[in-house]
Amino acid sequence: MPKKSDTQDTKLAWTDERIKLLQRLWEKGLSASQIASELGDGITRNAVIGKAHRLGLKSRPSPLKAAPPQKAQAKQTKTKSDSEKVTLLQLTDRICKWPIGHPGEPDFHFCGKKSESGQPYCAKHSVMAYQSPQSRRDRNKSGGQGQAQSSKAS
C-alpha cells in the first residue's frame, strides 16, 4: 500500500471547523506554532502559515524582525541611575568599572555609568584615574612633600 505524503495528510486535515478555528486564533494574535499546537493532528507551523496565506488572512510582522528595536529600547532603559548599584556580575565592557566602597562591605558596588569609548571608566572617573605626566610631576613637587610632612605630624 503506498504511503501518503505529509502534504496529503495536511490537505485532508483542513475541515471547515479547523479553518474557522485557525481564523479565530489568527485574529487573536497567536503565533503559527501556537495555532498548530492548538489544531493538532499533524498540522505544522508551516501548514498554518500556508493556509493563512491562501485564506488571505492579514499578515503580521515577524517577531524576529521586530526584536532588534525592542532590544535597543531595553538597553536604553538599562542605563544605571545614581541610585542603582552595579555588582561585579553585572559589569560589561560598556559601563564604568570604578569601585565604590570597600570590597568586603555589603554596600560595595561599581559606578555603572556609560564608559568612555575604549576606557573602563566614565568621563568623571577617567579624569580621576588618568592624569597627564605633567600634572603628576607638579603634584609630586608640592603635594608629595606636603603629604609626607602632614603624616609625620600625625
N, C-alpha and C positions, 0 to 999 in steps of 0.2 A: 504494500500500500504506500503511495507516495506521501512524503512528509509535507505538511503545509508550511509555507514560509511565514515569517513573523508578520509581514505586511498583510497577508491574507487573514491572519488571526485578528489583526487590528481593524481591518475593514469590517469584519463580522461583528466586532465589539461595539461599533458606534450605533447604538439604538437611539431612538428619539428621546428616550428618557435620559440617556447619558449625555446627549448633546445639550439638552436643557440644563442639566446639572453643570456641564462644562461652562455654559454661558453664564449661569448664576455665579459660579466660583470665580470665573474670569472677571466679572464685573465687581466682585468683592475685593479683587486685587491679589488673590492668591497666586503664588508662583506656579509655573508649569509643572514643576516637580511635586508641589503640594497637591495640585489638581490630579496629577497622575496617580498619586498615592490614594487620594480620595476615591477615584474611579476604580482603581484596582484591576484585577483580571487581565494582566498583561498590557495595560495601557502605559506607554512610556512617556517621559517628558517630551521627547521629540514628536510623538504622535499627538500629544496635546497641542504643541506649538503648530504643527502642520494643520490640524483640524481647525484651530482658532484662525489661522491664516485663510484657509479655504472658506470658513464661515464669514470672513470679513470682520472679525472682531477687532476692536480698536487696539492697535499695537501700543505697547508700554515701553518706557525706556529700560534698557538693560541695567540691572543692578550693578554689574561690573563697570559699566561706563559711568554710572552715577557716583561710584565710590570715591574717586580722587577728589572732587570738590568737597565732599564730606570730610575727608581726612585733612584737607587743608584747613577747614573750619575748626576741626578738633585740635589741630596744632596751635591755632591762634588762641583758643580758649585755654590751652595748657600752659601758657606763659605764666611764670611764677610771680605772684604778687609778694609784697614785703612780708605779709602775714604767713604765707605758706613756707614750710620747712622742707628742704630737699635733702634726702638721705643719700648715703653712698650708693645704694642700689638704684637710685633714680637718676644718677649722673649720666649725661650724654655728651657727645662732642660739641654740642651747640649751647651748652649752658655753663655759667660761671662756676668754677670749682673752688672758689675762695672759701676756706673753712671758717666757720663762725662758732666760737666757743671752744671748749676742751673736748677732745675725742672721748674721754672717759665719762663725760657727763651726759645725762639723758637728753638734754636740750641741744646737743651738738648737731649741727647741720651745715649745709653749704649755701652760698649766696643764691644760686639758681636763676639769676637773670640771664638774658641773652649774652653770650660771649662775643668778643670781637672776632672778626674773621681770622682764623688760624691761631688764635690765642686761647688759653684755657680760662681766661678771666674776662669779666665785663669791663667796660671802659673805666669805671671808677677803680676797680681793683687792679687793672693793668697799670694804672698810674702809680699805685702803691707798690706793686710788685717789681716793675721795671723802671729803673732810673738811669738817666744818661750818665756816662763815665764822668763828665764834668761836675755834675751835681754831687756825685759821691765824693769826689776829691774835695770839693768845697765843704761838705759836711764833715769829712774827716779832719780837716784843718781846724775848724772851730768847734763843731758838735762833739767830735770824738774825745777831745781833751776835756771839754766841759763835763761829759758824762763820767769820765774817769775821776775827776775831782769830786763830783757830787756823790759817787759811790763810795769814795774814801771817807767822806764826811758823815755818811750814814752810820 
